[in-house]
Amino acid sequence: MLTWRDAPGRKAPRRRGDARGGPVVTYGLIGLCCLVFLMSPVSGLDPAYGTGDNLLAAQSAYFEHWGVVPTELMSGAAAALLTPLTALFIHANWLHLLGNMLFLYVFGAMAEERMGRLHFAVFYLVSGYLALTAYALTHSGSDQTLVGASGAISAVLGAFLSLFPRARVTSIFPFLLFLPLRFPAWIVLVFWFVLQWLAAGQQSGTGPGVAYTAHLVGFVIGFGYAAVRYWRTTRVNLPATATEGESKP
């Protein structure tokens, strides 16, 4: 399970004007994504969508309606221009949803506390929109649908790295016999970025299983924005702890 906490007896600085009550935007985004998924034909919980071929047809139509189809987005169709936003709340399966939400919970909570609620909400939506649009630009000939919050969450990871460079992240690596090891956030997140870069370079075909380009673009946007926006402010150097599993956005 993914968790984070501040150092005992110390609190990270709050943005001026933020009401107490925790990272409500992060929790709200998680709740909305989960609610949308549960109500969709993808969850398989609503008998109204039927079973077998009927359910598959409903899922396909659902993805095409709310997800990003690069060929349609690049055509400039008015309806398609909204899909990089709606696709942020659509997920392909239970594993896709849970992996993304875990990362959003861990890294989004601290980023929201640092940025402020409204600022974080706008940052999340705009970064996600730009990341998915960038993917469509680099796969303009693809007619395969792209869904998921990965681009926006990757932006949150980039912002987290800029805002909390000395945070301690506990990671579990399968190739190290699942031993929990603690590293500075900059090591873990840079390692994650390099893996995305290498995977994107090996990807072939017109449509991906994983949108690595959106991950890379989102991460760069998040890191660059936070670095420029907060370059005059003191970095948060509290030894905050986050635990990261093997799931990736």
C-alpha angles and dihedrals in degrees: 000000000000119000140158136191139173122248112284113275095008132095131205113242116266124224113254113265096022114135118224120254105096132265096330094167091056091048090045093052091049092048093047094049091049093047093049091049094049091050093047128088088246094074091057090218099111111079090198089080092059127218139276115009092359092057092047091051091050091050092049092050090047093054093045092050099047103022132079116266105188096210091053095044092049090050089066095237109169095228092051093056090074096050097086085062100043092044089065089073098044123087131189100223144342094278091050091052097044095046093051094044093051091055092045091051094051102041100024095058095060094039091053092049089053099043101036127246103275093039091050093048093052091043092052096049097042094045091048092049092050093046094053092044090052089053090052090050092054092045098037093147095055122106093187116114123246120206137164144076094261096112093052093043090050087055088053089052090052092049091047091054091052096043099040106028093156098047113127115236122195110210132187113212119193092209089058093056091265092288111164107238128180121225136164112270092244091061095048096043095043088049089051091050092051091051090052090049093051092046091050090052092054095046116110137181132050096281130041136221087213125024097230092163091059089049093052095045093046092050093049092047092050096046094043094047095048092045093052096038096049102029092114094048127082114263116243104251099178111133091243114179127224127174117215125193128197096274115111131199 
